[in-house]
Amino acid sequence: MARCIWSKSKGVSRFSLFRASPSTSFKNLKHLHLRSCPSLKFVIPMWVSSFPNLETLHIIHCGDLGHIFTLDGGYPEEIITDGLVFPKLTTIHLHDLPKLQQICKVKMVAPALESIKIRGCWGLRRLPSVGSRAHGEKKPTVEIEKDVWDALEWDTSHRPDHFEAPVHSRHYKKKLPRVSFLR
């Protein structure tokens, strides 16, 4: 029945797993792994500017999840202008999240990102911004369905060439023409 794993106060959501005061945050969180949480709408409301130690984001089989990080009242203005920074995030693995639109409701910046594996996230429209890498510096690898990759939205500071060429699923099949072969 949980709609989120954490709410800021008792009045925010009666369907959360944990409640905490605004002074409590996830500054020491290194790994966020969630599996089979069908009622989650979002994971954590944001009113802090960053998760400075988050290294791994791994979420599987959460069918109603629309955003992982959503905005909540009282967040700093720089979140809107500069985005939410995840300085140590290296790995993102998202599987079977059909309603997921974005990982974060605002621009997500992950300069240390190394790999992204996405499967079954048909509504996803944005990947985290990684910025351009220096010559010789390895770009993040991406495993994603071709249809999802083609539907992603980009802008001038966030482009597909900031990532390695994506690896598409071995199970991906080209669309067949919609014609009848019967005569």
N, C-alpha and C positions, 0 to 999 in steps of 0.2 A: 504493500500500500504506500510505501514511501515515494514522495514526488521529488525529493532531493536528499542528499546525504547530510546536509547541514543547513540550518536556518539561523539567522542572526538573532531573532528573539522569539518569544513564545507566540506572538501574534502573527508572525510571518507565514508559518505553515504548520498546521497540526500534523502533517504527513511528512516529517523529516526524521532521519535516523538520529541526528545529534542536534542539540541546540547549544549555542555558545554566546558569550558576550562579544560586542564588537572589538574589544581589545584582544581577543583571542584570534590568532590567525594560523595559517599553515606554513609558517616560515621554515620549518624543519622538514616538511614533507618532501620525500625523495622519490617515491614511487606511488602512483595512483593506479590501482588495478581494480576494475569492477567487472563482474560477470553475472549475467542473468538477473537483471533488475528491470523487469518489464514495465513498471509504472513510473520510472524516473523521467521527469520532464527536463531537468537540468541537474548538474552535480553540485556545484558550489556557486553561491552568489558572490559577486566581486565587490568589495569595497576597500580592498588593499591594492596597491599598485603592482604587486608582483608575487610570484612564487619563486624566490631566489634559489632554492635548492632542488626543485622538481626536475628529475632526470628522465623518468619514464611515465608515459601516459598509455595505458592499456585497457581498453574497454570493449567488451564482447556481449552480444545478445541483450541489448537494452532497447527494445523496440520503440518506445515512445520518446526517447531522448532527442530533443531538438537542438540543444546547445549544451556543451559541457560546462563552460563558465559563462554566467549571465550577469548583467549589471544589477546592482542593488543601490539604494540610496546612500549617499555619503562617500562616494568614491572620488578620488582626486581628479581634477580637470585634465591632467596630463594623460590619463587613460584614454580619453576621447581623442585628444590631438595626436599623441605619439603612439598609442596602442599599449597593450599589456605585454610586458617583457618577461620572458622565461629564459634567463641567461644560461642555465645549465641543461635545459631540455635537449636530450639527444635522440630519444626514440618515441615514436608515436605508432601505436598499433590499434586500429579501429576495425571491428568486424561485426557485421550484421546489425547495423544501426540505420535502418531504412529512412527514418524521419530526421536524421541529423542534417542540419543546414550548414552550421559552422561550428568549429571547435569553441570559439569565443565570439560573443556578440559584437565586440569591437576588434580592431586590427590586433592580431597576435604576432609578436616578434619573438623568434627563436634563433638567435645567431649561432648557437652550437649544435643545431639539429643535424643528425647524421643519417637517419633512416625513417621512412614513413611507409607503413603497410596498411592499406585500406582495401577492404573487401565488403561488399554488400551495403555500402553507404550511398545509395542512389540519389539522395537529396543534397549531398555535400556540394557547396559552391566555392569554398575558399580554403586554401592551405595556409599555414603560418608563413609569415614573411621571414626570409632568411638573409636577405640582402645579397649583394654580389660578393663573391669570394675572390681573394687575391689570386693572381696567376699561380698555378700549381697547387692551390689549396683545394681539397676535395669538396665537391658539391654533395648535398644530401641525395641519397638514393630514394626512389619512389617505386613502390609496387601498388598498382591501382588498375581498376577496370578501365578500358579504353573509353567507354561511354561517360564515365565519371570524369576522367581527365579532360575530355573534350568539352564538358559542361562547366568546368571551373572558370571563375571570373578572375581577371588579372588587372593590374594597373601599372603605372610607370615605375613605381618603386618595388613592385612585386610581380615578377615575370617568370614564365616557365623556364627560361634559360638560366635561372638561378639554381635549378635542380638538374641532376643527371637525367638523361632521357629515361622516361618511365618504362618499367617492365610491366606488361599487361598479363593478366591471368592466363594460364595455360588452357583454361576452360573457355576462354573467350572465343566466340564464333561470330563471324561476320553475319550481318543481317541478310537473310535470304530475300529475294524479290517477292513481292506480294502479287503473284500471278498464279493462275491455275494451270497446271500441266495436263489436266484432263481435257479431252476433246470429244 
